[in-house]
């Protein structure tokens, strides 16, 4: 019972990181494809204004998830950290580069340097979720051995891992676009609203297609996990698909009320569907399950107490942070508000 509760807490923390931190990474994707200096100025400004107060705080969930994983399931953590050392390091480097580029870009006024830092920020925003997805894909496909002691490329370079990497990038871009639709709507900027509605639609369709492809690949890589996904986890799989269709319908009909929650719920259903299908196995394809891979009971009890303390202390702080951000009380004095353009979304380069 206690190992299962700790596993549920770990899955909940991962969900928070995927749905909040993932949206921050997705914002970097839209920064990358926004276009040149003129065409991309306004969407980039909205992205920067939206994530500046909160982007770094979301890493709290990543740190907490790592602490829970290595403390509660040390053998499984050691196996994953050893076999997937390369993608884990690449993901960590991406986090560091992204943060440094984003911070330093605010302190320089040289256009060439700002462009270079912006490119680093955007590319590392793709790099980190991709390699995190490769790690998850390798675990799901059963490519990580329980007794791994060194890095193995086969544990994260298989087809399931690669598809999972692209799926993570797509899901991050999808969440970011939906959240930015809300942000543009709140600022009454119809131009940016339409801009990100179109991108949310494209990202939603691409992510849905990637989900189906990844699911099909998983059938050959780990038939047992696939059977559980379409078995006991089927309600969550259906919920994820339904949420995706609802989001696309609401975007098409401009019914934006509740849009963020539905998108968040859909991605959450994917994460929990994976967890339910994999239960009670910690590492598919091995004999490591929650009951024998866990730390001593006293340690697990302490982790549950810690989780309650985090819920009591961190949750109100995050809620207050997002409340301040929602009312634009954390905006820099130097930032300029986006100017609504109701007739046409953007002034394109070369246009009058």
C-alpha positions, 0 to 999 in steps of 0.5 A: 500500500505504502509503495503504491502511494509513493508511486502515485505521488511521484506520478503526480509530481511528474504530471505537474512538471509535464503540464507546467514546465512542459508548457515553458519548453513549448514556448521555446518552440514557438519562439524558434518558429516565430519568424524574423525580427519584425514578424516574430517580435510580438509573439516573442514578446508575449512568450517572454512576458508570459513565462518570465515570472514563472519559468524557473519555479517550475523546475521545483517539480523536476527536482522533487521528482528526482529526489522521490525517484532515487530515494524511494526506488534506488535500484530502479533509479540507478539502472535508469541513470546508468543506462540512460546517462547520455540522454539525461545529461543532454537534457540537463545541459539543455535546462542549463543552456536554456536558463542561461540564455533566457536570463542573459538575453535580458541583460544585453542590448547587442542585436547579434548577441540577443539573436544568438542567445534567443537561438540557444534558448529556443533550441535547448527548449527542444533538446530537453523534452526530446531527450526526456521523452527518449528516456521515458520511451526506453523505460516503457519499451523495456529497454532498460535492464535492472542491472545496468551499470553503464550507458547503453545506446540501445536503451534510448535510441530505439524507435519507441524512444525516438517517437516518444521524444518527438511526442514530448516536444509536440505535447509541450508545443501543444500546451504552450500554444493553448496557454498562449491563446488564453494569455492573448485573449486575456490581453484582448489582443485578437491578432495574437489570439488568432495566431496562437489558435492556428498553432494550437490546432496544428500542434494538437493534430500533430501530437495526436498523430504522434500519439497513435504512431507511438502507441502502434510502435509500443505494441511491438516493443512491449506488448504487455504494456500495450495490452494494459493501455488498451485494457485497464488504462483504456478509460484514461486513453479515451479521456486523453483522446476526447480532450484533444478533440474537444480542444480542437473543436473549441479552437475552431469555434472560438469557444475558449472558455475552459480551454486550458483546463481541457488541454491540461486534463488531456495531457494529464490523462496520458501521463496517468494512463502510462502509470496505470498501465505500467503498475505495479512494474517500476521498470518494464521487462524486469522483476523490479516492482513497487513492492520489491524495488522500494526503500525501507518502509520508514523511508517511504513513510517519511517521503509521504510526510514530505509530500504532504508538507510540500502540498501545504507549503508549495501549492499556496506559494505557486497559486499566489505566484500564478495569481500575481502573474495572471494580473500582470503584477509581476511584469517588468517595468521595462516591458511594453504591453502588446498592442492589439491589432484587430484587423490583421494579426501582424506586420510582415517583413516587406509589407507596407 
